[in-house]
Amino acid sequence: MVLARDGGTCIWCRRPFTGLVVPTTEHVVPRVKGGPSWLANEVAACGRCNGERGHRGPVEWLEECLRRGWDADTPRLARALDALAEAIAREGGQRRARHYLDAQRRRLRRRGTGRAIPA
């Protein structure tokens, strides 16, 4: 389901999924940060990026990917974070994840525009 939604490339390095680049799904908001086990909290990533990211925040890992020269899919990450925020607003709960998610969305917006935009 996640691969059909996200397409055939890794969100972090944009390598196409092939026999050598194995697709995985990972949580945008890590479970240790309160991220739910919902489809809205999952993105398609290659095994390398999923393993190397660990529990780092999505924006922190995005910046690391860009520092490494990888063509990370920033718009797709923004859409994933927004979709998760909408799912949490609709479903309720996830108190721990809400604050973390809001901070990540603000950080991503600041990164792209150079100024803070309220979530």
C-alpha positions as CSV (number, residue, x, y, z in Angstrom):
1,M,0.0,0.0,0.0
2,V,2.8,2.5,0.9
3,L,4.7,1.7,-2.2
4,A,1.6,2.2,-4.4
5,R,1.1,5.6,-2.7
6,D,4.7,6.8,-2.6
7,G,6.0,5.4,-5.9
8,G,9.0,3.3,-6.7
9,T,11.7,5.4,-5.2
10,C,13.2,6.0,-1.7
11,I,12.0,9.2,-0.1
12,W,15.5,9.9,1.2
13,C,17.9,9.1,-1.6
14,R,15.4,8.7,-4.5
15,R,17.1,5.5,-5.7
16,P,14.6,3.4,-7.6
17,F,13.5,0.1,-6.0
18,T,15.0,-2.8,-8.0
19,G,16.3,-6.2,-7.2
20,L,19.4,-4.6,-5.5
21,V,17.6,-1.7,-3.8
22,V,15.0,-3.4,-1.6
23,P,12.0,-1.3,-0.6
24,T,11.0,-1.0,3.1
25,T,8.5,1.1,5.0
26,E,9.5,3.2,7.9
27,H,7.8,5.5,10.3
28,V,8.0,9.2,9.5
29,V,7.6,10.0,13.2
30,P,9.6,7.3,15.0
31,R,7.7,5.0,17.4
32,V,10.1,6.1,20.2
33,K,8.9,9.7,19.6
34,G,5.3,8.7,19.9
35,G,4.6,8.0,16.3
36,P,1.6,5.8,15.7
37,S,1.6,2.5,13.7
38,W,-0.7,3.9,11.1
39,L,-0.4,3.9,7.3
40,A,-0.3,7.7,7.4
41,N,2.9,7.5,9.5
42,E,4.8,5.3,6.9
43,V,6.8,6.1,3.9
44,A,8.7,4.1,1.3
45,A,12.5,4.0,1.9
46,C,15.3,1.8,0.8
47,G,16.9,-0.6,3.3
48,R,20.1,1.5,3.5
49,C,18.3,4.8,4.4
50,N,15.9,3.1,6.8
51,G,18.8,1.4,8.7
52,E,21.0,4.5,8.8
53,R,18.3,6.8,9.9
54,G,17.6,5.0,13.1
55,H,15.5,7.2,15.4
56,R,16.6,10.5,14.0
57,G,13.9,13.0,13.2
58,P,12.7,13.2,9.6
59,V,14.0,16.8,9.1
60,E,17.3,16.0,10.7
61,W,17.7,12.9,8.4
62,L,16.6,14.9,5.4
63,E,19.3,17.5,6.1
64,E,21.9,14.6,6.5
65,C,20.8,13.1,3.1
66,L,21.2,16.5,1.4
67,R,24.6,17.0,3.1
68,R,25.6,13.6,1.6
69,G,24.6,14.8,-1.9
70,W,21.5,12.6,-2.1
71,D,18.4,14.0,-3.9
72,A,16.0,13.7,-1.0
73,D,12.3,14.2,-1.8
74,T,11.5,17.2,0.4
75,P,8.0,17.8,-1.1
76,R,7.0,14.2,-0.5
77,L,8.3,14.5,3.1
78,A,6.2,17.6,3.6
79,R,3.1,15.8,2.2
80,A,3.7,12.8,4.6
81,L,4.0,15.1,7.6
82,D,0.9,17.0,6.7
83,A,-1.1,13.8,6.0
84,L,0.0,12.4,9.4
85,A,-1.1,15.7,11.1
86,E,-4.5,15.4,9.3
87,A,-4.9,11.8,10.4
88,I,-4.1,12.6,14.0
89,A,-6.6,15.5,13.9
90,R,-9.2,13.2,12.5
91,E,-8.5,10.1,14.7
92,G,-7.5,11.9,17.9
93,G,-5.1,10.7,20.6
94,Q,-1.4,10.6,19.8
95,R,-0.6,13.4,22.4
96,R,3.1,12.6,22.4
97,A,3.3,12.5,18.6
98,R,1.4,15.8,18.1
99,H,4.1,18.1,19.6
100,Y,6.9,16.3,17.9
101,L,5.1,16.3,14.6
102,D,4.3,20.0,14.9
103,A,7.9,20.8,15.6
104,Q,9.1,18.8,12.6
105,R,6.6,20.6,10.3
106,R,7.7,24.0,11.5
107,R,11.4,23.0,11.1
108,L,10.8,21.8,7.5
109,R,8.9,25.0,6.6
110,R,11.7,27.2,8.1
111,R,14.2,25.2,6.2
112,G,12.4,25.8,2.9
113,T,11.5,29.5,3.3
114,G,14.0,30.9,5.8
115,R,11.2,31.9,8.2
116,A,8.8,30.2,10.6
117,I,5.3,29.6,9.4
118,P,2.7,28.4,12.0
119,A,1.5,24.9,11.5
